[in-house]
Amino acid sequence: MSKEIELKYLVSKIPENFNEEIYIDQKYFNPKGKEEYLKSLFKDIDLNTINTFRLRTITKNNKTTYILTLKSKGINYSRDEYEIEIDEKTYNLLNKDIESEIIKNRYIKLIDSYKFEFDEYLNLKIKLITLEVELETETNIEEDISKIEAILNKLNISFENVTFDNRYKNSNLIKYFG
């Protein structure tokens, strides 16, 4: 398990000269009927504490990997995240009862000590670009926010902090913008 501490912004554009591009297809599924199988994969997790069940295919340099992620409900900026790489057979087994799907290109730009992940969504009715920045700790969150927003200003990118706006959670994007 890890703690995901994340800021999320609605942004006007993707900067030039990014370090890496990744294609992501992520699906959110209903765990009903799959509980025992999920417990076999995540032995020490109380599934009642989980509110996000996600499958991902990540394609980078013509290589595809399959990822299963479980996330708890967030408190402030953080939440528990459990993630494992799975094989294609397990992916296909869990790839039923899909509630929503998001397809996006992710552009990663490393700036100072931050990893900026710009997501360009490909299957929504509107043009939407978000930025996610994961932090190591919430200790200096206001300072981190200030530094990140200064970087966005320097890059001449308009932005709005949507960290606590549920419409911009990936699992909700289809519901609001699909």
ABEGO torsion letter per residue (X at the ends): XBBBBBBBBBBABBBBGBABBBBBBBBBBBABGAAAAAAAABAABBAAABABBBBBBBBBGGBBBBBBBBBBBBBEABBBBBBBBBBAAAAAAABBGBABBBBBBBBBBBBEABBBBBBBBAABABBBBBBBBBBABAAAAAAAAAAAAAAAAAAGBBBBBAAABAAABAAAAAAAAX
